[in-house]
């Protein structure tokens, strides 16, 4: 389990059907999971050579405001629990789907998100400073004496994004690692940095706090902290992966947002947040545990070629092909294979096994 096994994973299932649960149309009264577990469907898959079904994210996602759950803000990638979203079906239907797939030589592929969660019960408990819940997230309590540096959260909002100037000021005071190299989902006045601050939250100890937290993606997707003394995030994510394999019956899991698991201050520029060695180590831990439990993993890692090569050393067994797919498209459109030859040679130069690259039609 220490080394990635791309060819073993590909031998187990080399052709997949990728589903997107919110877009599926089922029979009246039929759940998505019931539809995906149909005997006729798996007979058809077996006949045409489809060996795996990637369900896409189907578990509880979104947030919690008071006693009310709020909808997902990122297509169910803002996970808040192990339970399946009732909109897609039941645990019993998921297990039945896995068993039916196995009877036809197929594999179910589930999703885990090592990089972040939604703002569910775990995050709300962290805000209230309960136990080691604050250790789950890259979040920092701001001393009340420095609240004058922080913007107020608008009415009806539980947090507000920080300006670059505020991030710089908090870095100067030793609170934050500072700005990151890029801001995904950048939008002026909405998301100008990867840092947001909560409204004042009263903790279980009676102390009112404001927390600044990191989010690579949307405000509702707080980043997990993979290097906290509590090791709360590794426990959560590895437990999630093993739940998929051992309880739900999946044979493989996708690692989403797995390239953003380490962040570190730099004095001479933006924080080191991509290509960080902690991401490699964390992925080796997750992927090794999955292999030890008899499964495989693949990653959605839209980073540099050297990052993909590094993360494949003991990490996920397979990767979406962000390297040669654009080059294949270019060759098909132009009739010129020079770019494709360049990228194929680059794959070999970096020691990436071509069998580890997934060519997906519906996603990347």
Secondary structure, DSSP 8 states (H G I E B T S, - for coil): --S--HHHHHHH-SSEEE--GGG---STT--HHHHHT-HHHHHHHHHHT--EEE----EEESEEETTEEE--SSTT-SEEEEEE-TTT--HHHHHHHHHHHHHTT-EEEEEEESSB--BSHHHHHHHTT-TTGGGGBSEEEE-GGGGGGS----TT-SEEE--HHHHHHHHHTTS-----S--TT-BTTTBSSSEEEE--EE-TTS-EEEEEEE-SS-TT--BB-SS-TT-HHHHHHHHHHHHHHHTS--SEEEEESTT-S--B--TTSS-B-SS-HHHHHHHHHHHHHHHHTT-EEEEE--S-HHHHHHHTSSS-SEEE--SSHHHHHHHHHHS--HHHHHHHHHHHHTT--GGGEE--SS--
